[in-house]
């Protein structure tokens, strides 16, 4: 099957007709000029499997519509339960930077561990080629002595300095300078968006820069259930950050169109095209499901007091409960949408279909 447009939220197949498995993903332009989309391989993450991931998979494309599977660039290690790459270890959101001096590719992984998700750390790998093989150089890294959750990596195209945005688990969002080789933190950091805890803590940070303004889009902490994303802007990597509000103001459900943004890709051949790459982790949720912050959704999940009157249809409530207890991320889909700017304020609108050719 050949694609000539993006169809957000619809099944997306690779050149062999198989569902694309690059969740929590990002795009990097390779030295050959091709686009490489990489992310979590969730093909075996079905209820009851015990698998959280099956490595990191990459795809190549010349047009962003049609993708060829290039295999597992970081394979799982199923024979060693203690390895951070064991399928039961909760590995999330791989991010890769190419070092501007050494030319090495540096990949960071978030590892939640099998048992206690509040104990989160990072694993760092390096490779001479984008497609690997990657070798582990650090495990169990707790940057600055902190538990590190969802994150993004950024490399300044002018200075070559690297930055690491991460959720200090269930508290703040941290911006830390990377070491010169990008495999550790350097010591300088700043703290932003303090909250008392989930679901208000900001996670899933995705950084991008437009002109001299820096932007972050973040998610609330509600597991795989979608919630309203939030934009913020700043004059520098370290802030000060100004919260701009809901990233998807046209979505009355408050669910970011049923998705969570993982990264923002600036198209190198377009004047002002920034694409928000998002996952629809639970496509089995009913259309029009209310925000997880609403009392209706809380009741449906069984989290509200029994005396609270549910206003959802019982069948819909059961669907929500089932999705939360048996999260089948093997069938997760993608919601890629362009970012529109009102002056310096970014907005993500819904489009059933869109094309790169619509942008200059």
Secondary structure by P-SEA (a helix, b strand, c coil): cccccccccccccccccccccccccccccccccbbbbbcccccccccccccccccbbbbbbccccbbbbcccccccccccccccccccccccbbbbbccccccbbbbbbbbcccccccccbbbbbbccccccccccccccccccccccccbbbbbcccccbbbbbbccccbbbbbbbbcccccccccccccccccccccccccbbbbbbcccbbbbbbbccccccccbbbbbbccccccccccccccccccccccccccccccccccccccbbbbbbbbcccccccccccccccaaaaaaaccccccccccccaaaaaaaaaaaaccccccbbbbbbbbbbcccbbbbbbbccccccccc
